[in-house]
Amino acid sequence: MARGERRRRGAPAEGARTAERAPRGGPARRDGRVGGARGAVGGAALAIVVLSVVLGLLGCWLLSWHRVRRAVTLHSAPPALPPDSSSPAVAPDLFWGTYRPHVYFGMKTRSSKPLLTGLMWAQQGTTPGTPKLRHTCEQGDGVGPYGWEFHDGLSFGRQHIQDGALRLTTEFVKRPGGQHGGDWSWRVTVEPQATGTSALPLVSLFFYVVTDGKEVLKPEVGAKGQLKFISGHTSELGDFRFTLLAPTSPGDTIPKYGSYNVFWSSNPGLPLLTEMVKSRLNSWFQHRPPGASPERYLGLPGSLKWEDRGPSGQGQGQGQFLIQQVTLKVPFSVDLVFESGSARAGGNQAVEQLAGSLLTQALESHAEAFTERFEKTFQLKERGLSPEEQALGQAALSGLLGGIGYFYGQGLVLPDVGAEGSDQKVDPALFPPVPLFTAVPSRSFFPRGFLWDEGFHQLVVQRWDPQLTREALGHWLGLLNADGWIGREQVLGDEARARVPPEFLVQRTAHANPPTLLLPVAHMLEGGDPADLAFLRRAFPRLYAWFSWLHQSQAGPVPLSYRWRGRDPALPTLLNPKTLPSGLDDYPRASHPSANERHLDLRCWVALGARVLMRLAEQLGETEAAAELGPLAASLEAEESLEELHWAPELGVFADFGNHTKAVQLKPRPPQGLVRVVGRPHPRLQYVDALGYVSLFPFLLRLLDPNSSHLGPLLDVLADSRQLWSSFGLRSLAASSPFYRQRNSEHDPPYWRGAVWFNVNYLALGALHHYGHLQGPHQARAAKLHRELRANLIGNVWRQYQATGFLWEQYSDQDGRGMGCRPFQGWTSLVLLAMAEDY
């Protein structure tokens, strides 16, 4: 019935196109038959044809307009989160946070017009010209390793950053109070990386505050350019004050001499902050500690003259940018304190400033509480893991929580206005302004929301703090458009947009993504937490709309089959056209994309979705939805149907189906470079010989009965070192495949063609654990493979972390080395759940 509904919606567009084509050949034939006596009749007929064409074009235009409008209209279902859920009145404990994952250290409010704070630093005198200014996390800037040692996702964190000869430690702690999110304090400590260093470097720290609206900051300057404090007021924060305390030696309270510079201007735009500071570091100053030789350093202009002040005195409505530079010899620590005025109202004026020894005590107390809570939650010590492995688990969790961001803005959407492959063209449209509270895959390379990554992220977060998962899921479901679509990559706000190549800015409403948000939903459903169930009750209409869109829009050529829309065309430079919507990018599919394809992984995702939502509907008493979902779930989980559509007897595994040939390769052809050459046998409709992660999906998502005749063959290929097994985890593509480790184009190295990816390996661990605890002919073997695979995965991730200080995007199946971007504390943080054997 759902697919019939999809066809009915598509019918007018096809009719309109037919009407549009009809006149192209018609008039010439009529002109050959018309005589003088019948001219009037011919003229009338022509008028009818013209009118039909006009009406057809009008209908086509109206249909396109309707689809464009729905594409950029938010869904009408009630929101999953309460109104103003991000405000300090509703969620004061979450209002402030390290929600700027792309900077090394910074905080902001969960607001569409946030108050932002951040840190930059530079080592003076090490290179000619302007010193290297560190601010945003970059893949190739030479900084690292870096990452959060502790982060509780709420009120405390400690991060270590190695930058050449320097070691920075950034810490923060929040203190509740008042009606605006309370107080918080930072401590930044800079020390030499090596002990006993004779020539101690001169380092500048830059602490800044940015407003994004008309609010005016009021700095009070003291002696020698040092700010006494910055006061201000916003509608969301009320009155507040920032105070940068005098630096001290680490672990001491005695002030240490520093040189100060300050700069104040209108906000140039968040992506331009680094360049603005670089351009202003053009004046030489003297650092003159008592009893020591003076040293030169490059500093900011050194006054509180507000540069680029607008005629209204408000920075032309752009907000303000105020930055304090403090320069001194390492080692040292500096505290920055934010105090909320409402926390001191009603007789609380004597609240002690969270700085110095009081801040030290608070940081130590929170670190101890984090460690205790971590062990209580994950029980790694009790399971016999070493202290070093426990530290890896803490860093995995902390890096994921420290990578949570809050974004607000408008994405670009390309509406689906016609049948696939039609020549109807529309321009991208702006989606309504929306907020998004989400973890990110990588602070350096992917500091924004990715739909299928987030489901894996929340599997970890939900174990630690269910409230954070409810917030994240509620925000993602808030992105639903009128049809039930969610864009797979969210580029919201200027800072996010500045880091994304133009070709990836536009999200297409025909393209889906694996519905991994249903993985934490399933865990919430099993846990039975009343707060989770209350959330799921509010979220159900949106979850159901999202699943229904996926089920209908990605329907395949035959019943109970599914096909990812949005495969790349068969270009002459591509070995195998990518399928980006699947999340598996360059994993080999049918060599010649067509509407006849049947994608195994997508069918399994839909089967999982139907099962989870059916159980949720039953739990919530949604009888009508349960009645619709039940038969679909049963049909999709029926092994006979799965076997009929996807079991390839000649391959001995499940597989995709499509127009395919193995006789495809890239060959050099000057001057074009590498060009795809198709040989014999020619492509034909058949099962796709691409043994790898996709082949395992019925097993990975636990869709097979423990007595299934297909379970044994899947375990065979999983455990075969000539196929998927490696000493470092399951490889994404069999070593025997002709696509194994093959480039997809001259400039596109292999991605999902052999490397070990932790998210899919985590699914494999969960499936092996599942079948290892169910009676059946493969129980003992599954349990044994689980133990061995778990040991391989944890051991390799730990070794690479010890060697590099990073979690990585993927790992080599040949030597285990980390590959891709780093740090990648998105789904690779699932190593923690593997340690805890929590699936």
N, C-alpha and C positions, 0 to 999 in steps of 0.2 A: 504493500500500500504506500509505503514511503517513497519507493522508487517511482511508482505511478504518479504520485504528487509531483515529483521532480520533472517527469516527462510533460505533465500538463503545463507546468510553468514554462517549459522550454518551447511548447508548441507554437505560441503566437510569434515568437522570433523566427521560427522556421517558415511559418506562413508569410511573414513579412518579407523574408528574403526571397521566397518564391515569387511573390508579387513583384519584387524589384527586378528579378531576372527576366520575367516574362516579356517585357516590351523590347528587349534588346534585339531579338530576331524578328519580332512580329511585324513592325511597320514595313520592312522591305518586302515581305511576302504579300502583305495587303496591297502595297503600291503596284505590284505586278498584276493584280486581278482587277483593279478598279477601272470601270468605263465611265464615259461622260454621263450616261443616264442614271448610273448608280452612285454618283459622286456624293449626293446628299446623305445616302445611307452610309457610305464609307466614312463621311465626316462625322456622323453621329457615333458610329462605332469607334472611331478614333477618340472622340471626346470621352466615351465611356472608358476606354483603355487608359487615357490620360488621367481621368478621375480616379480610376482604380489604383494607378501608380501613386498618385498624390496621397490617397488614403492609406495605401500600404506604407509609404514612406513616413507618413504622419504617425501611423500605428507603431512602426519600428522606432521612431524617435521617442514616442511616449513611453514605450517599453524600456528603451535605454535610459531615459530620464528617471523612470521609476526605479530601475536597478541601481543607478548611480546614487539616487537619494537614499535607498535602503542601505547601500554599502557604507555610507557615512552618517548613518543615524544610529544612535545607541539603542540597545535592546530595551523593550518596555517592561521587562520583568522587574519586580522589586529588587533592589540591590541586596547583595549577600551580607554586606556590612551595614551597621547602623549609620544614620546620617552624621556627617562631620566626624567620621570615625578616626580621622588622623589629627583632629584638633587637640589642643592641650586639655580642653574640658572633658573630652571623652576618653582619651588615652594619654594622660600626662607623662607616663613612664616611657612612652615611645616618641614623644614629640621631638626631642633632641636625639641625634645619633650620628654615628660615623657614616652618614648616608651619601658620601661622595667617594665611591670605591676607586675611582680613576685617579685620585690624588693620593700621595703617600700618607698624608695625615690631614684630616679636615673634618668638620662637623657642619650640620645644617638642620633646619627644622623641616618637619613634614608639612610643607605648605606650598601653594602655588606661587607665592611671593616670599621665598625663604630668606632668612638671615643666614649667611654663610660665613664660616671661618676656615682658615687654612694655614698651612706651614710651607714655606720654601726655605732652602738653605744653599749655601755656597761656601766652598773652601777657598779662601783668599790666597793669592800669590803663587798658586801651583802651576798656572799656565799663563802665557802672555795674553793680554787683552782681558775681555770680560770673563770672570770666573764662570764655571759650569753651574748653572742655576737648576736646582732640583725642585720639582713641584708635582708634575703628573707622572704616573707610573708608565714607563715606556719599555718596550721589549728590548731595545738595543742601546740604552743609555749607560750601560756599564754598572748600574746600581744592582746590588744583590749579593747574596740572597736577602730577601726581606719578607716579612709576614708576621701575623699575629701569633704570639706565644699563648696568650689568653684573650678571649673575647666572649662575653656572656650574651651578646646580642641585645643587651638592654642598658646596662649602667656601668660597665667596666671593660677596659681592654689594655693590653700591653703588647707592643709591637717592637721588633728589632729590625734595623735596617743597616746593612753594610754598604758603605760607599767608599771604595778604595781604602785609604788608611783610616777612615772614620767608622765608628760604630754609633749609630743613633738609637736611642730607646724612646719611643713615644708612648705615653700612658694617659688615660683619662678615667675619671670617675664622676658619676652623677650623684646628686643628693636631692631627694624629693622635697617638695615644699611649695606652698602657694598655689596659684591657679594657672601657671603658665609654663609648667614643665620643670620647675626647680632650678637648682644651681648645678654647675659642673666646673671641673678644673682639669687642666692639662699639666703634664710635666714632660719636658723634652730634655733628655740627657745626651750629651755628645762627649765621646771618649775616643782615645786612639785605639785602633784595632789591635795593635801589638803593644804589649806591656814593655816598659823600659825605654820608650821612644824618647830620644834626647831633644830633637827639634819638634816641638809641639806646634801643630798648625793653628793658624788664625781662621776662625770660622764665623760666618754671619748667618744668623737665623732671621727669618722674615715672618712675623705673625701678622695676619691680615683679617679684616672684617669687610664683608661686602653686603650691601643692601640691594634689593632688586626692585625697589619701588621709590616712593617719594619721601620715605623716612629720612631724617637728618641725624647723623651721628654728631656728637658733641665731644671732641677731644679736649682734655686738659693737659697741657704740657708742663713739665717740670724743668729741672736744670739740665743743660747740655743735651737738649733734644729728646729727653726721656719722657714718654707719656706717663702722667700720673694715673690716668684712667680714661676710658671712653664711655660716656653715658649715652643713652638713647631711649627711644620709645617706639613701639609698633603696636598695632591693634591686637595682634596675636600674643605678643610677649609682654605687653605693658611696659613699665619702666625696667631698665636693666643697666648693668655696668660691667665693663671689662676692665681688669687690672692686670698688667704685666709686671710681675715682681722682679726685683733685682736678681741677677744670676748668682748662684752659689757653686761651690765645689760639690761634686756628687756626694750625697749622704751627709752634707753639712748645712748649717743655717747661716754661716757667716757670709755676707755679701762679697761678691767678686767683681772686680772692675770690668765694666763694659763700655763700649762706645755706641752711641745711639744716633740713628737717623730715622726720619719719618717722611712719609709722602701721603698726600690726600688728593683725591680727584673724583670726578664722576666715574661711574662704573663703565669701563670700555666694552663690556660684554665678557661673560665668563670665559669663553675660549681664548680671549686675548690677554688675560691677566699675566701670564708668564712673559709674553713678549713686551708688555708694557713695563714690567719691572726690569727686564733686561735692558730695554732702551734707556731707562732712567739711571742705570748703574754706570754713570759716565763721569763722576767727579771723584777726585782723590781726597782722602781724609787721613788723619793721623790717629792711630790708636796708641795712647800714651798712659800705660799703667804706671802708678807710682813706683819708683825705684827700678824701672825696666826701660830698655831702649824702645823708642817709638817705632812703629811699623805702619807702612802705608796700606790702605785698603780702599776698594771701590765702594762708594756708598750712594744712597738716594739723596735727593737735593737737600734734605736737612732742614726743612721748615714746614709749617702747617699752612702754607699758601695753598689754597684749593685750586689745583690746575683745572682748566677747562670748565670753570664755573659758568653755568648758564645764566641768562639774563634774569631768571626768576630766583636765582640763588639755590635752586634745587637740583642742579646737575641735569637740567632739562628732563626731569622725570626718569632718568636712567638709574637712579640709585647712586650709592657712593662706594668708594673703594679707599680704605684707610689701612696703611701698612706701617708697622714699626720694625726697623732693622736694629738688631743688637749684635755687636761684633766683639769677640774676645777669644782668648786662648783656651783650647781644650786642656783638661776636661772641665765640664761645667754642666749645671742643670738650670733650667728656667721654668717657672710656674706661670701659667696664664689662668686667671680665674674669671668665670662668668657668674654674676650674681643677679638673681631675679628680684625685682622690687616687691612683688607680691609675697615672696617667701619671707619678707621682713615686715609685712603688714600685721596689724593687730597685736602689737606688743612684742613682736619677734625681732626688734631692731638689733638685739644683742647677739644674733646668730653669728658664730665665729667664722671668719673667712677660711675656706677650705684650701689651705696653702701650708707650705713649710712642713713641720712635724705632723700636723693634723692630716695633711694630704698623704704623707708617708704612711701613717697608720691606716688610713682608709684604703690605700692601694694594697698594702700588705694583707689587710683583712679580706678584701675582695678576692685577692689571689688565692688565699687559703680556702675561702668559701667555694671558689670555682673548682679547685682541685677536689674538694670533698664531694661536691655535687656531681662532678664528672665521673668519679669512681662509682658513686651510688647509681648513676644512670646507666653506665656502660660496663662496669665491672671488669675492666681490663686487668687490673692487678689480681683480682680473684681468679681470673682465667689463666693466670700464669704468664702474662706478657711482661717483657722486660721493662725497666724504667724508660729506656730509649724508645721502645715501641709505644708505651703510654704517652710519651711526649709527642710522638708522631700523631697519635690519635687526637690529642688536645690541639695540636696545630692544625689538623685537618678540620676539626669542628670550628676552631676560632677563625681560621681563614675564610671559611664559608660564611660565618656570621658577620665577620668584619667586612665582607664583600657585599652585604645587603645595602641597596641604594634606594633612594626615593626620587622618582622622576616625575616631571609634569610637562606636558606639551601636546603638540599635535603631530601625529604621524601622517605620512603620505600613503594614500591608498589608490590602487588601480582597480576600479570596479570591473566585475565580470559582466559584460553587457550582451554577449552573444555566445553562440555555440563555440566549442573549442576549435581553434583554427580559422574562425571567421575573420573577415576583413574589417569588421566594425572596430573603429578606434575611438578611444576617449582619452582625455588627459587625466593624469593623476589628480586626485582631490584630497583636500585636507580633512582628516578625521577630527571629530570634536576634541577639545582639550580634555585630557584625562590624566589622572595620577596613576602611578604604578610603584608599588612597594615590592621589591623583588631582590633575590640574590642574583649574582652575575657569574658567568663562567670563569672570567679571567679579568683581574683588575687592570692588567697591562694591555690586553688585546681585545677582549670582548666585555667592556665595562657597561653593559646594558642588558635588558631582559631578553631571554630566549625561551620560547614556549616549551619546547620539549626538554631542554635542560632543567627547567624549573621544577618539573615533577620529580626528577632525581634529587635535586637540591633539597626539596621539602621532605623527602624520606629521612634525611639526616636531621633537619631542623625540627621536624615534628617530634622526634624522640626527646629532644632537648627542651623545646619550648612550644607547646601546641598553640599558644596564642599567636606566636609569630607566623606559624603556618596558616592559621585562619586568616590573619591579616593579608598574607601574600596571596592565598587562593582567592580571597574576596576581591582583591585589587585586580588580579588577572581576569576574573569573571566580569569585572566592571568594564572590560575592554570589548565585550561582546557587541557586535553590531546587530541590526534588526533581523538579519538572516540567521544569526547564531555563529558567525565566523569570528575568530580571534587571529590577528596577525602573528606570524611565527617569530618575527624579530621586531622589538619595540625600540624605536629611536625617538625618544621624547626629550625635548629641550635642546637648547643651543649646545651645551657641553657634549651631550651624547651625539648630536648630529655632526659636530666638528670632527669626530673620530671615525666616521663611517664613510666608505667609498660611495660615490653618488649612485652607482648601479645597485647598491643594496639598501638605499633609502626607501624605495617604493615597495610596499607590500601588496600582493595581488589577492583579491578576495576569492579567486578560484582555487588557491593553494591551501592545503591543509598542513598539518604537522602531527606527529604522534601524540595522542592524548594522554601524556604521562602524568598530568595533574590528577588523573584518576588513581594513580598508584598511592599517593598519600591519602586520597579519599578512602580507598579500600582499607588502609591501615586505621584511619579514624573510625571507620564503620566497625571494624573488628574490636577496637579498644573500648568502645562504649562509653567514653567520657561524655557526661551530660552537656558540657559546653560545646564539644565537637558536634554532638547530635543536633543541638540547637542551631549551630551554624549551618550544618548540612541541610536542615529543614528550610532555612532561608535561601540557601544556595541551590536547592534542587531544581527550581524552574530554569535557572541559567545553565546548570550542568546538563539538564535534559535537552535544552535548546542547542547547546554546543554539540552534544553527541548526535542529535538528530541531523544537524547540518552536516557533520562528518559522514554519517551513514548515507545520506541522500546525495550529497554533492560529489562524493568520491566513488559512487556505485560503478561497478565494472560492467563488462559486456554481457554477462550471464548472471542469473540470480545467485546471490550470496558470494559474488566476486566483487573485488574492489581494485581501483586503479588510482595511483597518485597522479593528480593533475599537476602540470607544471614541469614535466621533464624538458630538458634542453632539446632543441632540434638536432638532427643528425648533421652537424656541421662537418666540413671536410677536415677540420683540425682536431676533432675530438675522437679519441679511441672509442669511448662509450659515453653517450650523452648522459649528463648527470641527472640525478633526481633529488634536488635540494630539499623539496618539501618532506621527503622521507626522513630527514635527519642524517641519513647515511651517505649523502652527497655523491661520491664517485663510486660507490659500491656497484659492481657490474649488474646491469639489467639487460633486457632484450636489446640486441644491437641496433635495431631499427624501431624507434618509438612508434606506437600505433594505438588506436582505440581498442584494440583486441587484447591488450595486456591485462594480466591478472597478477596482482602483487600480493605475495604471501604475507609479508610483514604487516601490511595494511589490514588485510582480513583479520589477522590475529589481534591487532590493536582494537578493531571494531568489536571483535568477539569479547575481548576483555572489557571494553566499555559497556557492552550490553549486559554482561554478567554483573559488573559492579553496580550499574544504575538499576538493574532489576532488584538486586538485594537491597539497595538503598530505598527504592520505591516501596518495597514490601515493609521495610523497617519503619518508614514514615507513614504508612497507611495510604500511600498514593495508589489506590487500586486501579484507576484507569491507566496510568503509566505502566504499572506492573503488568497489567493484562496485555499491553502492547509489546513491552520489552521481553516478557517471558518467552513467547514463541520465537522471537528473533534470537535471543540468547541460546535457546535450545538448538535451533537450526545451525547457528554458527559453531556451537561446540560439538555438534554431531560429527564424529570422526569419518563417517561415510561420505558426507559432503566435502569435508576437507580433503579426503583422499581422492575423491573424484576430480576436484579442481586443481589440486596442487601436488599430489604424490607422483613423482617421476620414476617409474619402475626401472628405466634404463640408467638412472643415476643413483637409485637406492636411497633417495632423500626427498623431502619436500622442496619445491622450487617455484619460482615465478614462471609465468607462461607468456609468450609473446612472439613477435616476428624476429627471429634470431638466427644468427650464424656465428660459429666460433672463428670463422676465417676472416678475422678483422685484425689489422695491426697498423701501427704508425711506421711510416717509412720516410726517410729524408728525400725531399724533392726540391732542390734549389730552384728559384730563390724563396719559395714559400716556407721552407723549413720542413718540419715533420707534418706529414699529411696522412689521413686515414685511407687505407687501401682495403677493399673488400674483395676477397677471393671466392673460391668455391669450397664447399657447397654454398649456394646462394641462400639468403635468409628465407625462412619459412616459419609458420606457426608451430612452435614446439616449446618444450620446457627449457628453461635457461640454465645452462651448465655453469653455475657460479656458486660453488660450495663455500659457505661461510656463515656469517651471522644470520642472514635472512633464512637460510635453510633450517636454523634451529628454533625459529620463533614459536612454533606450536609447543615446543618443549620449554623455551624460556618463559613463556607466559602461562605455563602449567595448564595447557588446554588438553593434554593427552591423559587418558586413563592410565593408571600405573600398570595395567595389564595389556596395554596397547602393543600390537605387533610392530609398530613403528618406533617405539621408544628405544629398543635395542640398537637398530641401525643408527639412530641419532647419537647414542652414546658411543658407538663404534667410531664415527667420524670425529666426534668431540675428543676422544681419547687418543686418536692416531696422530703421532708426531709428523707424519707426512701430510696430514690434513690440517687440523685446527689446534692441536695441542702444542704448546711450547713450554719451556721451563719458566716463562715469565707471565703466563696467562694464555687464554685462548686468543689466537690470531683472528683478525676480522675476515680474512679470505684464505682459503686453503693454499698451502704451499704448492700444491699440484696444479692450481688454476693457471691458465695462460695469462690471466690478468694480475697475478700475484706480483706486487711491488712494481707494477707498470705505471708509467706516467699516463695521464689522461690527455695531455697535450704537451707541446714543447715547453710551456711555461707553467705547467700544472702538475706538480709531483704527486705521487700516490698518497692517499689520505686514509680511506677505509679499505685498503687493499693489502692487508697483512699485519698492520700495526695492532697492538693490544690496547683496547679501550676499556676503561674500568667500568663504565656504566653497564655495558652488555655483559661483562664478566660478572658483575654483581647479580644481574638477572640469572646468569647461569649458576652461580653459587646458590641462589635462592631456590632454583628449580632442583638442583641436585640434593639440597637439604630436604626439600619437599618430598621428592620421590624416595629419598633415603629413609624417610620415616613412614612410608606407606607400604603395606603388604603388597608384594608383587614379585615377579621373577627378576626384577632389576634392582631391588631394594639394596642389597649388599654392595653391588657395584656402584650405584649412585652415591652411597655414603662414602665409599672409598675415594671416588673421584672428587667428592666435595672436600675431603680432608687434603688431598694432594693439590687441588687447584687453589684452595684457600692459602695453603702454605706458599705456593709459588707466587701468588699475587701479592700477599702481604710482604713476603721476603724481598721481592724486587722493588716494590714501592719504598720500603724502608731503606734499602741499600742506596737507591737513587736519591732519597731525601738526605741521607747521611753524606753523600758525595757532593750534592749540589745545593742543598737547603731548600729545594722546591718540590712541590707536587707538579706533575706535568700533564699536558693534554692527552698524550698517548705515550706508549712505550714500545721500543723495538722488540719484535718477536725473535730477533737473532741474538742480541746481546743484552737486552733489557734496558738500555739507556733511555732516558727521558727524551721525548721529541715533541715537536709542535711548540705551542706557546707555554710560557710560565711566568708567574705562578698560575696554575690552573686548579684553584681550590673550589671549583664547581663540583661536577659529579665525581671527580677523582677523590673527593672527600668521603665518598662511600667506603673507602678503605677502613674508616672507623667502624661502620656497621659490619664489615667483613670480620674485623677483629672481634667485635662483640657477638658474632654469629647471630645477628639480628636481621631477619629477612621478612 
